[in-house]
Amino acid sequence: MKTLKTITTAVLFTLILAACKNEQANQNTNSTMKTEAVKAEDQEEFNVGDTAKEKKAEVTANEQSNEATIIVKANKSLEYKFKINQFDKLTYEWKASAALHYDFHGDPEAKNKYPQGYFESYAIGNSNHVKGKITLPYRGSHGWYWKNTSDKDITITLSTKGKYDIVGLIQ
């Protein structure tokens, strides 16, 4: 019987000791969490340099959206151009009242780095509706050449979005 009391006392003592250690661990954890919370509240918030949010705002602030109505006279051709920096993006869509021949191309600004008369065509075809997005390979003049081979004027509505300077019509 004495042995049973000793074992029971030992088990109870172990359980009480374990419970005390768990309680102390919980208090330490709560204490650490409170300390971390206080530290976070005490810190002053500030930004050094650009943040992703600021960069996105800057990019958006420099972008513009425009819409132009262009008339290509019967049996005539013309160009409509933009000045755009290297690696800038241009989103575009144009719709015409009838199909016509087009060449979407660019001329580099640094003429001395390219062969004389160099230009690069990005898309060539015949259509009355084209849309897309392009990252420009070099700084220069980029835009469309349209040729109307019909005997009626064709009206084009050109919508653009990006960072650019509008040069406009070249006839």
C-alpha positions as CSV (number, residue, x, y, z in Angstrom):
1,M,0.0,0.0,0.0
2,K,2.9,2.3,0.8
3,T,4.3,1.5,-2.6
4,L,1.0,2.4,-4.3
5,K,0.9,5.8,-2.4
6,T,4.5,6.5,-3.5
7,I,3.8,5.7,-7.1
8,T,0.5,7.7,-7.1
9,T,2.3,10.7,-5.5
10,A,5.1,10.4,-8.1
11,V,2.7,10.3,-11.0
12,L,0.7,13.3,-9.6
13,F,3.9,15.2,-9.0
14,T,5.0,14.5,-12.6
15,L,1.7,15.6,-14.0
16,I,1.6,18.8,-11.9
17,L,5.2,19.5,-12.9
18,A,4.4,19.0,-16.6
19,A,1.3,21.2,-16.3
20,C,3.4,24.0,-14.7
21,K,6.0,23.7,-17.5
22,N,3.2,24.0,-20.2
23,E,1.7,27.0,-18.4
24,Q,5.1,28.6,-18.2
25,A,5.7,27.9,-21.9
26,N,2.3,29.4,-22.8
27,Q,3.1,32.5,-20.8
28,N,6.5,32.8,-22.5
29,T,4.8,32.5,-25.9
30,N,2.1,35.0,-25.0
31,S,4.8,37.3,-23.7
32,T,6.8,37.0,-26.8
33,M,3.8,37.6,-29.0
34,K,3.0,40.7,-26.9
35,T,6.6,41.9,-27.2
36,E,6.5,41.4,-31.0
37,A,3.2,43.2,-31.3
38,V,4.6,46.1,-29.3
39,K,7.7,46.2,-31.4
40,A,5.6,46.3,-34.6
41,E,3.4,49.1,-33.3
42,D,6.5,51.1,-32.2
43,Q,8.1,51.0,-35.6
44,E,7.8,53.9,-37.9
45,E,6.8,53.1,-41.4
46,F,8.7,54.6,-44.3
47,N,9.8,53.7,-47.8
48,V,13.3,53.9,-49.3
49,G,13.4,54.2,-53.1
50,D,10.7,53.0,-55.3
51,T,8.1,50.4,-54.3
52,A,6.2,48.2,-56.7
53,K,3.1,50.4,-56.1
54,E,5.0,53.6,-56.9
55,K,6.5,52.1,-60.1
56,K,3.1,51.0,-61.3
57,A,1.7,54.4,-60.6
58,E,4.6,56.0,-62.5
59,V,4.2,53.7,-65.5
60,T,0.4,54.4,-65.6
61,A,1.0,58.2,-65.2
62,N,3.2,58.3,-68.3
63,E,0.8,56.3,-70.4
64,Q,-1.8,57.9,-72.6
65,S,-4.7,56.7,-74.6
66,N,-5.7,58.3,-77.9
67,E,-8.2,57.9,-80.7
68,A,-7.7,59.3,-84.2
69,T,-9.9,59.3,-87.2
70,I,-7.9,59.1,-90.4
71,I,-9.3,59.3,-93.9
72,V,-7.4,57.6,-96.7
73,K,-8.6,59.2,-100.0
74,A,-9.6,57.0,-102.9
75,N,-6.5,55.5,-104.7
76,K,-4.1,57.3,-102.2
77,S,-1.9,56.2,-99.4
78,L,-0.6,57.8,-96.2
79,E,1.3,57.1,-93.0
80,Y,0.4,57.8,-89.3
81,K,3.4,57.7,-86.9
82,F,4.4,57.9,-83.3
83,K,7.8,58.6,-81.7
84,I,8.4,55.7,-79.2
85,N,11.3,54.8,-77.0
86,Q,13.1,51.4,-77.2
87,F,11.3,48.6,-75.2
88,D,8.2,50.7,-74.6
89,K,4.9,49.0,-75.3
90,L,2.2,50.1,-77.7
91,T,-1.4,48.7,-77.5
92,Y,-3.4,49.4,-80.7
93,E,-6.6,48.7,-82.6
94,W,-7.8,50.1,-85.8
95,K,-11.0,49.6,-87.7
96,A,-11.7,50.8,-91.2
97,S,-14.9,51.3,-93.2
98,A,-13.4,49.0,-95.9
99,A,-10.4,46.7,-96.3
100,L,-7.1,48.3,-97.3
101,H,-3.4,47.4,-97.6
102,Y,-1.4,48.1,-94.4
103,D,2.2,47.9,-93.2
104,F,2.9,48.4,-89.5
105,H,6.6,49.3,-89.3
106,G,9.3,51.3,-87.5
107,D,12.2,53.5,-88.5
108,P,15.1,53.7,-86.1
109,E,16.1,57.1,-84.8
110,A,19.8,56.2,-84.7
111,K,20.2,56.0,-88.5
112,N,24.0,55.6,-88.3
113,K,23.6,52.2,-86.5
114,Y,21.5,50.7,-89.4
115,P,21.9,50.4,-93.2
116,Q,20.7,53.4,-95.2
117,G,16.9,53.4,-95.6
118,Y,16.4,50.7,-93.0
119,F,12.9,50.1,-91.5
120,E,11.3,47.0,-89.9
121,S,7.8,45.8,-90.8
122,Y,6.0,44.2,-87.8
123,A,2.8,43.3,-89.8
124,I,1.7,43.5,-93.4
125,G,-1.6,42.6,-94.9
126,N,-5.0,43.6,-96.2
127,S,-7.8,44.1,-93.6
128,N,-10.4,46.4,-92.2
129,H,-9.6,45.6,-88.5
130,V,-6.4,44.9,-86.7
131,K,-5.5,44.9,-83.0
132,G,-2.4,44.0,-81.0
133,K,0.3,44.9,-78.6
134,I,4.0,45.3,-79.3
135,T,7.2,46.0,-77.4
136,L,9.3,48.3,-79.7
137,P,12.8,47.0,-80.6
138,Y,14.4,50.4,-80.9
139,R,13.8,54.1,-80.3
140,G,12.3,55.7,-83.4
141,S,9.3,56.5,-85.5
142,H,6.7,53.7,-85.5
143,G,3.3,53.5,-87.2
144,W,1.2,52.4,-90.2
145,Y,1.3,52.9,-93.9
146,W,-2.2,52.5,-95.4
147,K,-3.0,52.2,-99.1
148,N,-6.5,52.6,-100.5
149,T,-6.8,51.0,-103.9
150,S,-10.6,51.6,-104.1
151,D,-12.4,54.5,-105.7
152,K,-14.0,55.5,-102.4
153,D,-12.5,57.2,-99.3
154,I,-11.9,54.9,-96.4
155,T,-12.2,56.1,-92.8
156,I,-10.0,54.5,-90.1
157,T,-10.5,54.8,-86.4
158,L,-7.2,54.2,-84.6
159,S,-7.1,53.7,-80.8
160,T,-3.7,53.6,-79.1
161,K,-2.4,53.3,-75.5
162,G,1.2,53.6,-74.4
163,K,4.1,56.0,-73.8
164,Y,4.7,57.9,-77.0
165,D,4.7,61.3,-78.8
166,I,2.2,61.6,-81.7
167,V,3.8,62.6,-85.0
168,G,0.5,62.2,-86.9
169,L,-0.2,62.1,-90.6
170,I,2.6,61.8,-93.1
171,Q,1.4,62.1,-96.7
